[in-house]
Amino acid sequence: MDIDLDALADSGVRFAMPVVFSFNNIPFELLPDAFAGFMALPTRSGRCARYDPRTVRQRYDLVGNSRIHVPLLVDLERRGFLWTDVHLPDDEGYHSVRAHQEDLARIGRDLFQYFSTGRTTLWELAGWHAAARCSEVVVLRRTPRPSDPDELWTYRRGSGEDTAAFAARLVGLRDPDGVLASADVEALAGTAASGRSVFLALVDGEVAPAGASGSVYRLLPGPVDGCGLEQLAAGDLVAALG
């Protein structure tokens, strides 16, 4: 299934909900080899390319006595994913989106409302740590459309600005002290952090500053794994708040 985020957003769609069905109602656990995953294509031109396993960003096995799985909700306005990992109750017969349309719409609406009100995110955790540890923070800002260059936002703690105020400005992405547009923000960020004591919080582990010391949390592996920084898990970020 190929999701064109730009085309969907331009047509007025706010959310997309991928669903994995066992079409003929066989439990996933009885299938000899069942898995799903997601690819991230860097540009629209990549859509004519053949399937390449190296582009898979998330892969997971389909297991258990389940026939209907909703892995995530795609927010086309904010360009983010809400990982749901929801399994719907099945019924007899063959499955289709039409048969479960009302249930899917209700689940998507309820989950978005639940997780978008008062739930702490990894972005907030990373922002709090950065504001408490650092006087200068660099944020890699992804632009919604691949044709636009990404941006590097710089935040510097102002004179008399306490940690709470600095964290609020950073997490809220308000009033950056500098903005630099570039087609390769990872390289710029890596250069800015080279040879310094750093705290990195990354989705992709592509930023690997040379000669840096400190720690890193990353969701997906990359060159940062071999650059000598202490690797942190999400639980470490929570535990260190105390």
Secondary structure, DSSP 8 states (H G I E B T S, - for coil): ----HHHHHHTT--EE---EE-TT---GGGSSS-EEEEE--SSGGGGGS---GGGEEEEEE--SS-SEEEEEEEETTTTEEEEEEEE----SS---TGGGHHHHHHHHHHHHHHHTSS---HHHHHHHHHHHH-SEEEEEE--SSTTS-EEEEEEE--TT--HHHHHHHHHTT-S-SEEEEES-HHHHHHHHHTTSEEEEEEEETT---TT-EEEEEEEE-SGGGGSS-EEE-HHHHHHTT-
